[in-house]
Amino acid sequence: MARILGIDPGLNATGWGLLEIASDGAAGLRWGTIRPPDGPLSERLNNINWRVKELIERHRPDAVAIERPFNHKNVKTAVLLGQAQSAAMIAAAAAGVTVHEYPPRQVKEAVAGLGSADKPAVKQALIARLGLTELDAPADAADALAIAFCHHLMTPIEEKLEIL
């Protein structure tokens, strides 16, 4: 079984989604949102780092897939997102788990077939492609699951066979 931990980084809410793919193609899902308490930036980043470490220890993913911050008009927002992403990436690297970055457009293209798809369209495509009837995950967690699924689609078949 392949386990991919998807992460949608953010300072206020970091979504996570665990996608488990069995050799027969069946998928298992878990998800949640990391909400650091208000406080200094360093403490919030430490909280994200610590919580991602916990997730990795608990679920033992084969890979971590994370959204690469895109170009924001607001430079400060882009920097803060990059810092949240870094906190999660450091946790994965410290645990020895390979990190794969995907820009939002690539995730949307892989999951929904259209790089400009909106969040509801990506979520609906994810539901259809995983054979679900619904997905009651909050937006950040649904995005993280889409990132994990994107990585699954982008992983060469040879790597998938090694994991299974």
C-alpha positions in Angstrom: 0.0 0.0 0.0 1.3 3.4 -0.9 0.8 6.3 1.5 1.0 9.9 0.4 0.7 12.8 2.9 -0.5 15.9 1.1 -0.1 19.3 2.7 -1.7 22.6 1.8 0.4 25.1 3.8 -0.9 28.2 5.5 -0.1 30.1 8.7 -3.7 30.1 9.9 -4.8 26.7 8.5 -2.5 24.1 7.1 -4.6 21.3 5.5 -3.4 17.8 5.5 -4.7 14.7 3.7 -3.5 11.1 3.8 -4.1 9.1 0.6 -3.6 5.4 0.9 -3.6 3.5 -2.4 -3.8 -0.3 -2.3 -2.5 -2.5 -5.1 -6.0 -3.1 -6.4 -6.5 0.7 -6.7 -8.7 1.1 -3.6 -8.2 4.3 -1.8 -8.3 5.2 1.9 -8.5 8.7 3.1 -7.8 10.7 6.3 -7.6 14.4 6.6 -7.5 17.3 9.0 -6.4 20.9 9.5 -3.6 22.2 11.6 -4.6 25.5 13.2 -1.7 27.0 15.1 -2.7 29.2 18.1 -2.3 33.0 17.7 1.1 34.1 18.8 4.5 35.1 17.4 5.4 33.9 13.9 8.2 31.6 15.2 5.8 29.8 17.6 3.2 29.3 14.8 5.8 27.9 12.5 7.1 25.6 15.3 3.5 24.4 15.8 3.1 23.5 12.1 6.5 21.8 12.1 5.7 19.8 15.3 2.2 18.8 14.1 3.5 17.6 10.7 6.2 15.5 12.5 3.3 14.0 14.6 1.4 13.1 11.4 4.4 11.5 9.8 5.2 9.5 12.9 1.5 8.3 13.2 0.8 7.6 9.5 4.3 6.7 8.2 3.8 8.1 4.6 6.0 6.9 1.8 6.1 10.5 0.4 5.0 14.0 1.3 3.4 16.1 -1.5 3.1 19.8 -0.7 1.8 22.8 -2.6 4.4 25.2 -3.8 3.5 28.8 -3.1 2.5 30.6 -6.2 3.3 34.2 -7.2 1.2 36.5 -5.0 0.6 40.1 -5.8 1.2 40.6 -2.0 4.9 39.8 -1.4 4.4 39.5 2.4 1.7 36.9 1.9 4.0 34.9 -0.4 6.8 35.0 2.1 4.5 33.9 4.9 3.2 31.0 2.9 6.7 30.0 2.0 7.6 30.0 5.7 4.7 27.7 6.5 5.7 25.4 3.6 9.3 25.3 4.9 8.1 24.3 8.4 6.3 21.3 7.0 9.1 20.4 4.6 11.7 20.5 7.4 9.5 18.1 9.4 9.4 15.7 6.5 13.1 15.9 5.8 13.9 15.3 9.4 11.8 12.2 9.3 13.6 11.0 6.2 10.5 11.3 4.0 10.9 12.6 0.5 9.1 15.8 -0.3 7.6 16.6 -3.7 6.4 20.1 -4.5 3.5 20.9 -6.9 2.3 24.3 -8.0 -1.5 24.9 -7.7 -2.0 24.9 -11.5 -0.4 21.5 -11.9 -2.5 20.0 -9.1 -5.7 21.4 -10.7 -4.6 20.1 -14.1 -3.8 16.6 -12.8 -7.0 16.2 -10.7 -9.6 18.1 -12.6 -8.1 18.3 -16.1 -8.0 22.1 -16.1 -5.3 24.2 -14.6 -7.7 27.1 -14.0 -10.4 24.9 -12.2 -11.9 26.4 -9.0 -11.8 24.7 -5.6 -15.3 23.2 -5.9 -14.5 21.7 -9.4 -11.3 20.2 -8.0 -13.1 18.7 -5.1 -15.8 17.2 -7.4 -13.2 15.8 -9.7 -11.4 14.2 -6.7 -14.7 12.6 -5.5 -15.3 11.2 -9.0 -11.8 9.9 -9.6 -11.6 8.2 -6.2 -15.0 6.7 -6.6 -16.5 8.5 -3.6 -20.1 9.5 -3.1 -19.0 12.6 -1.1 -16.1 14.3 0.6 -16.9 16.3 3.7 -13.4 17.5 4.2 -12.9 21.2 4.8 -11.4 23.2 1.9 -7.8 23.1 3.2 -7.9 19.4 3.8 -9.6 18.7 0.4 -6.9 20.7 -1.2 -4.3 18.6 0.6 -5.9 15.4 -0.6 -5.9 16.8 -4.2 -2.1 17.5 -3.8 -1.6 13.9 -2.6 -3.6 12.5 -5.5 -1.7 14.7 -7.9 1.5 13.1 -6.6 0.0 9.7 -7.0 -0.8 10.5 -10.6 2.7 11.9 -11.3 4.6 9.0 -9.7 6.1 6.7 -12.3 4.6 3.2 -12.3 8.0 1.7 -11.4 8.1 3.7 -8.1 4.5 2.6 -7.3 5.4 -1.0 -7.7 8.4 -0.7 -5.4 6.1 0.8 -2.7 3.4 -1.7 -3.0 
